[in-house]
Amino acid sequence: MSDSVLNTASIARPRLVLASGSPRRRQLLSDLGLDYEIRLREVDESFPAHLRRAEIAEYLAAHKAAAYAPDLAAGEIVLTADTIVCLDDDVLNKPADEAEAVAMLQRLQGRAHEVYTGVCLLAADGRQVVFADETRVHFRALSIAEIEHYVRHYQPFDKAGSYGAQDWIGMVAITRLEGSYFNVMGLPVHRVWEALADFGLI
């Protein structure tokens, strides 16, 4: 075996760290066939008031990655993401309780809104890429009984905009998507795959 082959074989592939507690993001990365380690920590999710839409999602993803940067070992790459729901220029965050979840869904019903997921990949050597993907989601008009049924049975309190596209409400309410369905779930996997390839993880 030549020295060049030996040298190539000895180069360690970068290691992926997923900094997210989202079971949907974990599943999407697993479905891509990727190996990764999960690390979690509390990170402030406030953002400057002047930011709008995709800028917010990108800022939050990069802000989260920066919190993990000091602890990255050589060869590690952390992936962070943040998903926001925008109705006009209002950001609909995770609801605090059942009443707020119902109120959010009442605002969304019968209208189109935008979902932005910001993604940051940050390597231990300082390389970084930040981007956001947009999907326009069309909801049919919903009855208050349908909204209350969803909130009561699915308790979407960990979801921006108070809903999950993969849940019951996605099947009965979403009439059309413009963009990636997986982006609405929390990770634009087509763009993540390309970025991971650029980092040498694929």
N, C-alpha and C positions, 0 to 999 in steps of 0.2 A: 504494500500500500504506500502511495506517495506521501511526502510530507505535506503537500497541499491538501490532500484528502484528510489527513489526520488533523491538520489545523482547522479545517472547516468543521469537522465533526466535533472538535473540542469547544467550539464557540457556543456558549449557552444561549438558548432562546430566551428573549425577554419574558418576564413573568407578569401576568396581569392581575391587578388588584381591583376588585369592584367595591367602591365605597358607596353602597346603597343598601337600604333595608327592604327595598321593593321586591316582593316575590315575583312580580311580572318581569322586572329587569333580569333577575337571576334566571328565570325560565328561558327568556329570549337568548341570553348568552349560552346557556346550556344547549338550547336547540340548535345553535350555530356550531356546536361541537367544540366549544372552547373550554379550556381549563382556567380556573381563576380562584383567587382567594378572596374572601369577604372580610372587609374591615369596616367597622362602624364607629362613629363618634358624633357628638353633638356639634353642629355648626349653625351659627346664626344665619337665618334665611331672609333677613331684611335686605333691602336694596335701595339705591339712590332714587329719589322721587322723580328725577328728570328722565329716567330710562323708560322705554316703551317696548312692549311686545317682545320680539326676538332678542332685543338688547337685554331684557330682564333675565330671560332664560340663560343666555350666554354668561352674563355676569354671575348668576348664582352657581352655575356649573364650575366656572373658573374659581370662584370664591371657595367653594367646597374643596376643590383640588388643592388649593394653596394650603389649606389646613392640614392636609396629609403629607405635603411635600417634605417637611423636616424628618419624617420617619421612614421615608422610602429607602430601601436598600439598593445597592448597585444592581442594575438590570431589571428593576421593577418599574412598572407603568401603572399609574392609578387612573381608573375611569370613573368620572363623576357625571351625574346628569340631574337635570331639574325640569319638570314639566309644569307649564302654566296654561290656564284656560283664559282666553280673552273674549269678552263680549264688548264690541266697540273698543274703547280703550280701558275698560275696567278689567282688572285682574281678579279672577275668581279663584281664591285659594282653597285650601282644605277647610271644610265646614267645621265649626266648633261644636255643633250639636245637631239634633234632628231638625229643629225649626229652621236653622240656617241652611241645611241641606235642601229642605223642601223649597225654601225661598229662592235658592240659586237655580234649582231645576225649573221652577216656575218662570224665571227670567229667560232660561235657555229654550224652553219649549216653543215650537213653532218658528224658530229662527235658526240662522247659521251663526257659528262662532268659530274662532281659531284656536287651535292647540299648538303650542310651541314647546319643543323639547330641546333644551340646551345641553351640549355634551362637551366635556373637556377630557382630553388625554394628556397626562403630564408624566414625563419620564424622570427618573432619578437624576439623569444627566442634564436636566433643564429643558429638554425639548418639549414643546407644548403645541397642541392644536385645539382650537375652540370653535364650535359651530352650532347652529340651531337649525332645526327643520320645522316646517310649518305644514299643518293639515287643516283644511277647512271642513267643518263638520256640520251637516244639516240635520236638524231635529224636526220631526213632525210635531204637530200640536198634541200635547198630552193632557189627560184629565187629571184633576187633583187626586183622584183615587189611584190612578196609575203611579203618580209621583210618590204618594204616601206609601203605597205597597212596596215600591222599590227601596225607599229609604228605610222602611221598617224591617224588611227582610234581608237587605244586603249591606246596610249600615256603611255607606261610602265615606266614612269620616277621614280616611287616609288618602283620599283622592281629590286632586285639584278639580274644581268645578262640580264636585259632588257626584261624579259618576265614573264608571269604568266601562269602556267600550266593549270589553269582553263579557260583561255582565248581562243579565236579563234586559236591562234598559237599552243596551246597545242593540239587541236583537229587535226590540219593538219600537224604538224611537229613532235610530239613525237611518235616514233615508238615502243619504249620499255622502261620500267622502271625496275630497279633492286633495290627494296626497297619500302619505303612508298610513295605513291602519296601525302598524306597529309603533309609529310615532305617537299615536293617541294612547297606546298602551303604556308608553313611557320610554321608548328607545327606538330611534330611527335606525334599525339594524343594517339597512343597506349602506348608509353612510358610515356607521361605526365599523363595518367590515372593511371598507376601503381605507379608513384611517388606521385600523389595526394592521393592515397589510403594509402601509407606509412605515409603521413603527417596527416591522419585522416580526410581528406576532403571528402572522399567517404564512 
